[in-house]
Amino acid sequence: MWRCELLCGLLLLASVPSRAKLGTFWHVSDFHLDVNYTAGDGDVTKMCWKKAGGYTGAQPGIFGDYACDAPLKLVESAVDAMKRIHPNPDFIMWTGDDTAHVDDKYFSTDKVVDIISSLTDVLKSKFPNADVLPVLGNHDYYPKNQVPPEENELQTKVADLWKTWLANDYEEFKSGGRYYRDIPTTNVSVVALNTLIWYKSNRVTPGSDNDPAQQFEWVDKILTDLAGRKRKVYIMGHIPPGTFERYQQKKEGFHWYQERFNKKYIEMVQKHANVIQAQFFAHHHTDSFRLFFDAADAARPVSYMLLVPGVTPWRSSLSEETGANNPGIRLVTYDTVTGVVKEISTYYLDLTQANSNNKADWKLEYNFTKNYHLKAINPTTLYNLTKTMKMYEEATAGFHGSSPWRRDI
């Protein structure tokens, strides 16, 4: 009898699935640090490098202004909030665009590197032991957008600046601005792409080259190898494929990628959808998501992308009708074994209130699954959510009220 009780007990224990171990990581992007920002000097015409979309006439606040890029005080408050809210993430995704939206005449390679260095120091001061996974944005080069598909001076200087973070990925980043990383003690690997060489405004990418820097070939091999190792993959980068959703002047919008690269990226995702758990991008300063569908079945979603809000409150000249943004940062909770994203928590700063109170009070804006009543985050649930949103919009005759994605002013 005792043998049966012992055996039955062991079988019962073996049949109970082990509890998933949850991990977390921060995703932060688009600081767009304005080193010329001034507040309270009485001269509103000199408050920042560029006043996009006009100016209200009020004195600029210490934490920034909706007509300007981010002052250092705003950047520091964002990283302080990350440290206060969740001080020990598994890693930090930093997806670029570090300099302000200004003309190239104000910059040089050394100036851009100095600004990236300042932001690097801010992150290192608050997260000295964190595993930071950075990539460059299109504003992180001189001249802006014109990133060559080979090793270059600026990329080399930034690689040296990030050498302790890049570790074994140093040479890959230095030569191509890309790398991949296995996250320790997890089954997750992160593939960091150099999307700048696919950018439609990049005039130095050869027009006849369908695979500059052989990056599509590189990522195809990496994803094939990671699938063979049973890894779960997150793809990260700065500029996303797909249509710029904030551009409302024409219904069809436009793509950021050159069309040939937009097509090849979609094909890459369709081919490797089984190993890609999620994609994380930036560039838009918006909080939104995108879906990828099966090549043979346009109604079957196979992958999804999350776009993180920016720290800069700058009012984009490309989407004046949608207004400026309150600064945002994001914490992601994930299953370290399956790689499944379990929760997305977005935090924001009410910039007007922060300037009025002389205090940056970063608050939780929303938890994704709670606000959208989702039991899981995957391509199917997100597709169903978009259909629900579309039905609601049609039922309310094109209602365009405040989106729960961002708190726009």
C-alpha positions as CSV (number, residue, x, y, z in Angstrom):
1,M,0.0,0.0,0.0
2,W,2.8,2.4,0.9
3,R,4.4,1.8,-2.4
4,C,1.2,2.7,-4.2
5,E,0.7,5.8,-2.2
6,L,4.2,6.9,-2.9
7,L,4.0,6.1,-6.6
8,C,0.6,7.7,-7.0
9,G,1.9,10.8,-5.2
10,L,4.9,11.1,-7.5
11,L,2.7,10.6,-10.6
12,L,0.3,13.3,-9.3
13,L,3.2,15.8,-8.8
14,A,4.6,15.0,-12.2
15,S,1.2,15.7,-13.8
16,V,0.9,19.2,-12.4
17,P,2.5,21.7,-14.8
18,S,5.2,23.8,-13.4
19,R,4.3,27.4,-12.7
20,A,5.6,29.8,-15.4
21,K,8.4,32.1,-14.3
22,L,7.6,35.7,-15.2
23,G,10.2,38.2,-16.3
24,T,10.1,41.9,-17.0
25,F,11.8,44.4,-19.3
26,W,11.6,48.1,-19.9
27,H,11.1,49.5,-23.4
28,V,12.1,53.1,-23.8
29,S,12.6,55.2,-26.9
30,D,12.7,58.5,-28.7
31,F,14.3,60.7,-26.0
32,H,15.1,63.3,-28.6
33,L,17.2,65.2,-26.1
34,D,17.2,69.0,-26.7
35,V,20.4,70.3,-25.1
36,N,19.4,73.9,-26.0
37,Y,16.1,73.8,-24.0
38,T,15.7,76.6,-21.5
39,A,12.9,77.4,-19.1
40,G,12.0,80.5,-17.2
41,D,14.3,83.0,-18.9
42,G,11.5,85.1,-20.3
43,D,12.5,84.7,-24.0
44,V,10.1,82.2,-25.5
45,T,11.7,82.5,-28.9
46,K,14.9,80.8,-27.7
47,M,13.3,78.1,-25.5
48,C,14.4,75.2,-27.7
49,W,15.9,74.4,-31.1
50,K,12.6,74.0,-32.9
51,K,9.0,74.8,-32.1
52,A,7.0,72.4,-34.2
53,G,3.4,73.2,-34.9
54,G,3.5,76.7,-33.3
55,Y,3.7,77.9,-29.8
56,T,1.0,78.9,-27.2
57,G,2.9,81.8,-25.8
58,A,3.1,80.4,-22.2
59,Q,6.5,80.2,-20.5
60,P,8.1,76.8,-21.1
61,G,8.1,74.5,-18.1
62,I,11.1,72.8,-16.5
63,F,10.0,69.4,-17.7
64,G,9.5,70.4,-21.3
65,D,6.9,71.8,-23.7
66,Y,4.6,70.3,-26.3
67,A,6.3,72.4,-29.0
68,C,9.8,71.2,-28.1
69,D,11.8,68.0,-27.7
70,A,12.8,66.7,-24.3
71,P,15.0,68.7,-21.9
72,L,17.5,66.7,-19.8
73,K,15.3,67.1,-16.8
74,L,12.4,65.2,-18.5
75,V,14.8,62.4,-19.6
76,E,16.1,62.1,-16.1
77,S,12.6,62.0,-14.7
78,A,11.7,59.2,-17.1
79,V,14.6,57.0,-16.1
80,D,14.0,57.9,-12.4
81,A,10.4,56.6,-12.8
82,M,11.7,53.4,-14.4
83,K,14.0,52.9,-11.4
84,R,11.2,53.6,-8.9
85,I,8.5,51.5,-10.6
86,H,10.6,48.5,-11.4
87,P,14.3,48.7,-10.5
88,N,15.4,45.2,-11.5
89,P,14.3,44.3,-15.0
90,D,15.8,41.4,-16.9
91,F,16.9,43.9,-19.5
92,I,16.1,47.3,-21.1
93,M,15.3,47.8,-24.7
94,W,16.5,51.3,-25.9
95,T,15.3,51.8,-29.5
96,G,17.0,55.1,-30.5
97,D,16.3,58.6,-31.7
98,D,18.4,60.5,-29.2
99,T,18.9,63.9,-30.8
100,A,16.4,66.7,-31.3
101,H,14.4,67.3,-34.5
102,V,16.7,70.1,-35.9
103,D,18.6,70.8,-39.1
104,D,21.9,69.1,-39.7
105,K,23.7,72.5,-39.6
106,Y,23.5,72.3,-35.8
107,F,25.2,68.9,-35.6
108,S,28.3,67.0,-36.4
109,T,29.3,63.4,-35.8
110,D,31.0,64.3,-32.5
111,K,27.9,66.3,-31.4
112,V,25.6,63.4,-32.0
113,V,27.9,61.0,-30.2
114,D,28.1,63.5,-27.2
115,I,24.3,63.5,-26.9
116,I,24.1,59.7,-27.1
117,S,26.9,59.6,-24.4
118,S,24.8,61.9,-22.2
119,L,21.8,59.6,-22.4
120,T,24.0,56.6,-21.9
121,D,25.3,58.1,-18.7
122,V,21.7,58.7,-17.4
123,L,20.8,55.1,-18.0
124,K,24.0,53.8,-16.5
125,S,23.7,56.0,-13.4
126,K,20.3,54.5,-12.5
127,F,20.7,51.0,-13.9
128,P,24.5,50.3,-13.4
129,N,24.1,46.5,-13.6
130,A,21.3,46.3,-16.2
131,D,21.6,44.4,-19.5
132,V,20.8,47.2,-21.9
133,L,20.0,46.4,-25.6
134,P,20.4,49.5,-27.6
135,V,20.0,50.4,-31.3
136,L,20.4,53.6,-33.2
137,G,17.5,55.7,-34.6
138,N,17.5,57.7,-37.8
139,H,18.3,60.9,-35.8
140,D,21.3,59.3,-34.3
141,Y,23.5,59.9,-37.4
142,Y,25.2,62.8,-39.1
143,P,23.8,63.8,-41.5
144,K,20.5,62.5,-40.1
145,N,18.9,59.5,-41.9
146,Q,21.9,59.0,-44.2
147,V,23.2,55.8,-42.6
148,P,25.5,53.8,-44.9
149,P,25.1,50.0,-45.0
150,E,28.7,49.4,-43.8
151,E,31.0,50.2,-40.9
152,N,31.3,53.9,-40.4
153,E,32.9,56.5,-38.0
154,L,29.8,57.3,-36.0
155,Q,28.7,53.7,-35.5
156,T,32.2,52.8,-34.4
157,K,32.3,55.6,-31.8
158,V,28.9,54.5,-30.5
159,A,30.0,50.9,-30.4
160,D,33.0,51.9,-28.2
161,L,30.6,53.9,-26.0
162,W,28.3,50.9,-25.5
163,K,31.1,48.3,-25.4
164,T,30.2,47.0,-21.9
165,W,26.6,46.6,-22.9
166,L,27.4,45.0,-26.3
167,A,30.0,42.6,-24.9
168,N,30.3,39.8,-27.5
169,D,28.0,41.7,-29.9
170,Y,30.5,44.6,-30.2
171,E,31.9,43.6,-33.6
172,E,28.5,42.8,-35.1
173,F,27.1,46.2,-34.0
174,K,30.3,48.1,-35.1
175,S,30.2,46.6,-38.6
176,G,26.4,46.4,-39.2
177,G,24.5,48.2,-36.4
178,R,22.8,44.9,-35.5
179,Y,23.2,41.9,-33.2
180,Y,21.3,39.2,-31.4
181,R,21.4,38.3,-27.7
182,D,20.3,35.3,-25.6
183,I,18.7,36.6,-22.5
184,P,20.3,34.8,-19.5
185,T,18.2,32.2,-17.5
186,T,15.4,32.5,-20.1
187,N,14.5,30.8,-23.4
188,V,14.2,34.2,-25.0
189,S,16.6,35.6,-27.6
190,V,16.4,39.2,-28.9
191,V,17.3,40.1,-32.5
192,A,18.2,43.8,-32.8
193,L,17.9,45.1,-36.4
194,N,19.5,48.1,-38.1
195,T,16.3,49.4,-39.8
196,L,17.9,52.7,-40.8
197,I,19.4,51.1,-44.0
198,W,15.8,50.3,-45.1
199,Y,14.5,53.9,-44.4
200,K,12.8,55.7,-47.3
201,S,14.7,58.9,-46.5
202,N,18.1,57.2,-46.6
203,R,19.7,58.2,-49.9
204,V,22.9,56.3,-49.4
205,T,21.3,52.9,-49.6
206,P,22.1,51.7,-53.2
207,G,18.9,51.7,-55.3
208,S,19.8,48.5,-56.9
209,D,20.6,46.6,-53.7
210,N,17.7,44.5,-52.5
211,D,19.6,43.4,-49.4
212,P,22.0,46.2,-48.1
213,A,24.6,44.9,-45.6
214,Q,23.0,41.4,-46.4
215,Q,20.8,42.0,-43.3
216,F,17.8,40.0,-44.6
217,E,20.2,37.1,-45.3
218,W,21.7,37.6,-41.8
219,V,18.4,37.6,-40.0
220,D,17.1,34.7,-42.0
221,K,20.1,32.6,-40.8
222,I,19.8,33.8,-37.2
223,L,16.1,33.0,-37.0
224,T,16.7,29.6,-38.6
225,D,19.4,28.8,-36.0
226,L,17.4,30.1,-33.1
227,A,14.4,27.9,-34.2
228,G,16.7,24.9,-34.3
229,R,17.8,25.7,-30.7
230,K,14.1,26.0,-29.6
231,R,14.5,29.6,-28.7
232,K,11.7,32.2,-28.6
233,V,12.5,35.4,-30.4
234,Y,11.8,39.1,-29.9
235,I,12.7,41.4,-32.8
236,M,13.5,45.0,-32.0
237,G,14.4,48.0,-34.0
238,H,13.7,51.7,-34.4
239,I,11.8,52.3,-37.6
240,P,8.9,49.9,-38.1
241,P,7.5,48.5,-41.4
242,G,3.9,49.3,-42.3
243,T,1.9,52.4,-42.6
244,F,2.4,55.5,-40.4
245,E,-1.0,55.5,-38.6
246,R,-0.7,59.1,-37.3
247,Y,-0.7,60.5,-40.9
248,Q,-4.3,61.4,-41.5
249,Q,-4.0,63.8,-44.4
250,K,-4.4,60.9,-46.9
251,K,-6.3,57.8,-46.2
252,E,-3.7,55.5,-47.6
253,G,-0.9,57.0,-45.5
254,F,2.7,56.0,-46.3
255,H,5.4,53.5,-45.5
256,W,8.6,54.5,-43.7
257,Y,10.5,51.7,-45.5
258,Q,11.4,51.7,-49.1
259,E,8.7,49.5,-50.7
260,R,11.1,46.7,-51.6
261,F,12.3,46.5,-48.0
262,N,8.8,46.7,-46.6
263,K,7.8,43.7,-48.7
264,K,10.9,41.7,-47.8
265,Y,10.4,42.4,-44.1
266,I,6.8,41.1,-44.2
267,E,8.0,38.0,-46.1
268,M,10.7,37.4,-43.5
269,V,8.1,37.6,-40.7
270,Q,5.7,35.2,-42.5
271,K,8.5,32.7,-43.0
272,H,9.7,32.7,-39.4
273,A,6.4,33.5,-37.6
274,N,6.7,30.2,-35.6
275,V,9.8,31.4,-33.8
276,I,9.0,35.1,-33.5
277,Q,7.0,35.7,-30.4
278,A,6.7,39.5,-30.6
279,Q,8.2,42.6,-32.3
280,F,9.1,45.8,-30.6
281,F,9.6,49.1,-32.5
282,A,9.4,52.9,-32.0
283,H,9.9,56.0,-34.2
284,H,6.2,57.1,-34.2
285,H,6.1,58.4,-30.6
286,T,2.8,56.5,-30.5
287,D,1.4,53.6,-28.5
288,S,-0.1,51.2,-31.0
289,F,0.2,47.7,-32.5
290,R,0.4,46.0,-35.9
291,L,-0.5,42.6,-37.3
292,F,1.1,40.4,-39.8
293,F,-0.9,37.8,-41.8
294,D,-0.2,34.5,-43.4
295,A,0.9,34.7,-46.9
296,A,-1.6,32.1,-48.1
297,D,-4.5,33.2,-45.8
298,A,-5.0,37.0,-45.4
299,A,-7.5,36.3,-42.6
300,R,-5.1,34.5,-40.4
301,P,-2.8,36.6,-38.2
302,V,0.6,35.1,-37.5
303,S,2.6,37.8,-35.7
304,Y,2.3,41.2,-34.1
305,M,4.3,44.3,-33.4
306,L,4.1,46.7,-30.5
307,L,5.1,50.4,-31.0
308,V,6.2,52.1,-27.8
309,P,5.4,55.8,-27.0
310,G,8.2,58.3,-27.0
311,V,9.6,60.3,-24.1
312,T,9.7,63.5,-26.2
313,P,6.5,65.5,-26.2
314,W,7.3,67.1,-29.5
315,R,4.4,67.8,-31.8
316,S,5.1,66.1,-35.1
317,S,5.0,68.2,-38.2
318,L,3.9,65.1,-40.1
319,S,0.7,64.7,-38.1
320,E,-0.3,68.1,-36.9
321,E,-4.0,67.1,-36.7
322,T,-3.3,64.4,-34.1
323,G,-1.6,66.8,-31.7
324,A,1.4,66.3,-29.4
325,N,2.0,63.6,-26.8
326,N,2.5,63.3,-23.2
327,P,5.8,61.4,-22.5
328,G,5.5,57.6,-22.2
329,I,7.5,54.6,-21.1
330,R,6.6,50.9,-21.1
331,L,7.1,47.8,-18.9
332,V,6.6,44.4,-20.4
333,T,5.9,41.2,-18.4
334,Y,6.7,38.0,-20.2
335,D,7.0,34.2,-19.7
336,T,10.7,33.4,-19.6
337,V,10.1,29.9,-20.9
338,T,7.6,30.4,-23.7
339,G,8.4,34.0,-24.5
340,V,4.7,34.8,-24.4
341,V,4.0,38.5,-23.5
342,K,1.7,38.4,-20.5
343,E,1.2,42.1,-19.8
344,I,2.1,45.5,-21.2
345,S,2.0,48.4,-18.7
346,T,2.3,51.9,-20.1
347,Y,3.2,54.8,-17.9
348,Y,2.9,58.5,-18.8
349,L,3.7,62.0,-17.5
350,D,1.0,64.7,-17.5
351,L,3.4,67.4,-18.7
352,T,1.2,70.3,-18.0
353,Q,0.7,69.1,-14.4
354,A,4.4,68.3,-13.9
355,N,5.4,71.8,-14.9
356,S,2.7,73.4,-12.8
357,N,3.7,71.4,-9.7
358,N,7.5,71.4,-10.4
359,K,7.3,67.7,-9.9
360,A,7.3,64.8,-12.4
361,D,4.6,62.4,-11.2
362,W,4.8,59.4,-13.7
363,K,1.6,57.3,-13.4
364,L,0.3,54.1,-14.8
365,E,-1.8,54.9,-17.8
366,Y,-3.2,51.4,-18.4
367,N,-2.5,47.6,-18.3
368,F,-3.2,46.2,-21.7
369,T,-5.0,43.0,-20.8
370,K,-7.1,44.7,-18.2
371,N,-8.2,47.7,-20.2
372,Y,-9.0,45.6,-23.3
373,H,-10.4,42.6,-21.4
374,L,-8.0,40.1,-23.0
375,K,-7.2,36.7,-21.5
376,A,-4.0,36.6,-23.6
377,I,-1.8,38.7,-25.9
378,N,-1.3,37.0,-29.3
379,P,-2.0,37.6,-33.0
380,T,-5.5,36.2,-32.7
381,T,-6.6,38.2,-29.7
382,L,-5.2,41.4,-31.2
383,Y,-7.0,40.7,-34.5
384,N,-10.3,40.2,-32.7
385,L,-9.6,43.4,-30.8
386,T,-9.1,45.4,-34.0
387,K,-12.3,44.0,-35.4
388,T,-14.2,45.0,-32.3
389,M,-12.7,48.5,-32.5
390,K,-13.6,48.8,-36.1
391,M,-17.2,47.7,-35.4
392,Y,-17.5,50.2,-32.7
393,E,-16.1,53.0,-34.9
394,E,-18.6,52.1,-37.7
395,A,-21.5,51.9,-35.2
396,T,-20.7,55.4,-33.9
397,A,-20.5,56.9,-37.4
398,G,-16.7,57.5,-37.5
399,F,-16.2,58.6,-33.9
400,H,-12.6,59.9,-33.5
401,G,-12.5,60.6,-29.8
402,S,-9.6,60.3,-27.4
403,S,-7.7,57.1,-27.9
404,P,-6.9,54.9,-24.9
405,W,-3.5,54.3,-26.5
406,R,-2.2,57.7,-25.5
407,R,-3.2,60.7,-23.6
408,D,-2.9,63.4,-26.2
409,I,-3.3,67.0,-25.3
